[in-house]
Amino acid sequence: MDRAASSGYVRWFPYVGLALAGTLVAALGIIRRENPREAVAILTGLAALFYAGKEAGLPAGIALGVNPVRMGLFVFFADVAFALVVYPPVHYFLEPGRTHTRVYNWIFGPLHAQADRHRRFVQRYGRVGLFLLMLVPFAFNGPLLGAILGRIVGMRARQIMPTLVLAIAVTTVFWTTVYGLGLDYLSQLHPDLPLVVTGTVLAVLTAFAIVSYWRYQLRRLKAERDEADVKA
């Protein structure tokens, strides 16, 4: 059991995450004084980030006029801050020997079910496997899912968090480059094309999220019916 981490450095993760978030808020305040429209565009990109991942957050900000590098930095640090804040609850809920509570199932149930489908791959390849799964695009495989997956295969915090931060960095650089160059090219073809592409990405990811949640609920209901039949 990762008791040392549970009583040690893990408890400091949220403070570091909140400090990063505070720094982003301060930077956003400075930008707002100089260019209110850019500040709104960055906020829009960050909202899309937490709604549908960086594959949606980056184009949302860039399409609204934010410099790709600046948007990429905001997305990277926001994602890292989020990972640091949400990791401790996952860590404590999934300590070896602890049973899942209704609170955990209510909050993390769909993500836990999604993570569990990749358990064998990560058990086989360890941190490399976790890192590779975090690179899969358009898979809603953000830091929270990575934290859950790492814990359910028995990884320690010092193995999980560096892997997640590295994956966040790699994916942010990749998607910032792709969207920065791609949307710039599209804007030369037609000024409205970047917004059209961004809207399409958001619509597709929203539909995928709805379908995934619906399928999870169907599987959960089937499992409950099967369990009831066995007890009967």
GITARA-V163308 format. One record per helix or strand of 3 or more residues. SS is the DSSP state (A for helix, B for strand). FROM is the first residue (numbers start at 1). TO is the last residue. If there is no record, write none. Layout:
BEGIN
ss=SS from=FROM to=TO
ss=SS from=FROM to=TO
END
This chain:
BEGIN
ss=A from=3 to=7
ss=A from=9 to=34
ss=A from=36 to=52
ss=A from=54 to=63
ss=A from=68 to=93
ss=A from=102 to=116
ss=A from=119 to=135
ss=A from=143 to=152
ss=A from=157 to=189
ss=A from=193 to=231
END
